[in-house]
């Protein structure tokens, strides 16, 4: 039987909650007695009669504390201490068994991740010690994150096999598909990488070409033969290299520009970029694209702009994508965008994201007022292990990071070392250093 939580429309009165709490406590006590009596052979119907409730009230009592759907197996009351099992598998494989039906894909992922990270349970103590040291100073969130990351990396437990892989520089995992990130933030919010010192020294003094070309820069310099290629296809279907492949075929036209003498889908053809700084060639396999992924309900303006950037043809971002009405343009080319988007974003791909959002939402909701219900997790036999329901996150609770997005004004507090540390440093100064320091302090006070 699959039981689901009550909907928002099904609300309980105070009297209903008290009745549910009373029935639950009674059922838990009776099941506790039955579990200790090995000779007890009550059936489910007899048990309901024993606790003086009907099946409808029993199911209502169980559903009242649900936050997501769960599967219940048919078992006798004296089997409450037995792990979930499958009778057919039990006949074929007589071994310890604990099987649960998977109704939530996100919970399945969380279970796998928790199992993989099981050996890291002792890490919390080390991280808490690091946090306690950070609290004594006025470190920024970025500095705290750096310290915690270093502590985690330097103290993680790894197997001998993993250590060998690291020492020999062997990749721990190999993917059948490459991924590429498309920075779909607004131009002013993108981060660019500075060119190497060797290249910078060769540039003219007044040159502004100081940054490495990004994917979007390469797209704007694509050759005319690729004018019908959108940014998503450009990132996924093509490679850009500084040198022309040995087997590429090109010819010179009358204007002195390189053109191809075959179709661009030929695997042996390389196209020269307009600025002459690279060559574009087809890939054998598509890359999986990733992007900023703005949400429609959170930031509709950037959501529509991102769809246009990825799946619509354009050549000049400032003219074609910035100074326009993004929503109107999206609606105008909606069918074309959706058709191209379906090649990269499938319905199944969004299920985990939606499941994560639903899970987070359920965690923040309480279907029943805790003040009106006596809740004892140790005695509650109706609880099925809920994956991901761990203690509070030390990164959020202890670091004082507010996960809600609010408009606040942030001030960086200057770092102040403890008095004992300051006195120790001053005592360690020699005569010249002390004289110089006191002189600086005097000038600061005077100003």
Long-range contacts (C-beta under 8 A, 24 or more apart in sequence): 1-71, 1-72, 1-74, 2-69, 2-70, 2-71, 2-72, 2-101, 2-103, 3-59, 3-62, 3-63, 3-66, 3-69, 3-70, 3-71, 3-72, 4-63, 4-66, 4-69, 5-63, 5-66, 5-67, 5-68, 5-69, 5-367, 6-63, 6-64, 6-66, 6-367, 12-64, 12-368, 14-372, 17-64, 17-368, 17-369, 17-372, 17-373, 18-372, 20-60, 20-61, 20-64, 20-368, 20-373, 21-372, 21-373, 21-374, 23-51, 23-53, 23-57, 23-58, 23-61, 24-61, 24-373, 24-380, 24-382, 25-374, 26-51, 27-51, 27-53, 27-58, 27-61, 27-381, 28-376, 28-379, 28-380, 28-381, 28-382, 31-77, 31-80, 31-381, 32-379, 32-381, 34-77, 34-78, 34-80, 35-78, 35-80, 35-81, 37-78, 38-78, 40-77, 40-78, 41-76, 41-78, 42-76, 42-77, 42-78, 43-76, 43-77, 44-74, 44-76, 44-77, 47-77, 62-382, 64-367, 64-368, 65-367, 65-368, 65-382, 66-367, 67-362, 67-363, 67-365, 67-367, 67-386, 68-103, 68-104, 68-107, 68-358, 68-359, 68-362, 69-103, 69-104, 70-103, 70-384, 71-100, 71-101, 71-103, 80-381, 100-384, 100-385, 104-355, 104-359, 105-351, 105-352, 105-355, 106-352, 106-355, 106-356, 106-358, 106-359, 107-359, 107-386, 107-387, 107-388, 108-387, 109-352, 110-387, 110-388, 111-387, 114-387, 114-388, 119-157, 120-156, 120-157, 122-157, 123-152, 123-155, 123-156, 124-394, 126-151, 126-155, 127-151, 127-152, 127-394, 128-394, 128-398, 131-394, 131-398, 131-399, 134-399, 136-418, 137-415, 137-416, 137-417, 138-413, 138-414, 138-415, 138-416, 139-415, 140-412, 141-399, 141-401, 144-399, 148-395, 176-285, 177-285, 177-286, 177-287, 177-288, 178-285, 178-287, 178-288, 179-287, 179-288, 179-289, 179-290, 180-215, 180-235, 180-236, 180-287, 180-288, 180-289, 180-290, 181-289, 181-290, 181-291, 182-215, 182-216, 182-231, 182-232, 182-235, 182-289, 182-290, 182-291, 182-309, 182-310, 183-214, 183-215, 183-216, 183-291, 183-292, 184-291, 184-292, 184-294, 184-305, 184-306, 184-309, 184-310, 185-292, 186-302, 186-305, 186-322, 187-317, 187-318, 187-322, 190-214, 190-216, 213-277, 216-309, 216-317, 218-273, 218-278, 218-280, 220-315, 220-316, 220-317, 221-273, 221-274, 221-275, 221-277, 222-271, 222-273, 222-274, 222-280, 223-271, 223-272, 223-273, 223-274, 223-280, 225-259, 225-260, 225-264, 225-271, 226-264, 226-271, 226-280, 227-313, 227-315, 228-313, 229-313, 230-310, 230-311, 230-312, 230-313, 230-340, 231-309, 231-310, 231-311, 231-314, 232-289, 232-310, 232-311, 232-340, 232-341, 232-343, 232-344, 233-340, 235-287, 235-289, 236-283, 236-286, 236-287, 236-288, 236-289, 236-344, 237-282, 237-283, 237-286, 237-287, 238-280, 238-281, 238-282, 238-283, 239-280, 239-281, 239-282, 239-283, 240-273, 240-278, 240-279, 240-280, 241-278, 241-279, 241-281, 242-277, 242-278, 242-279, 243-279, 244-270, 244-272, 244-279, 245-270, 245-279, 245-281, 248-279, 248-281, 289-344, 300-327, 301-326, 301-327, 304-329, 304-330, 307-337, 307-341, 308-333, 308-337, 310-341, 311-336, 311-337, 311-340, 311-341, 312-336, 312-337, 359-388
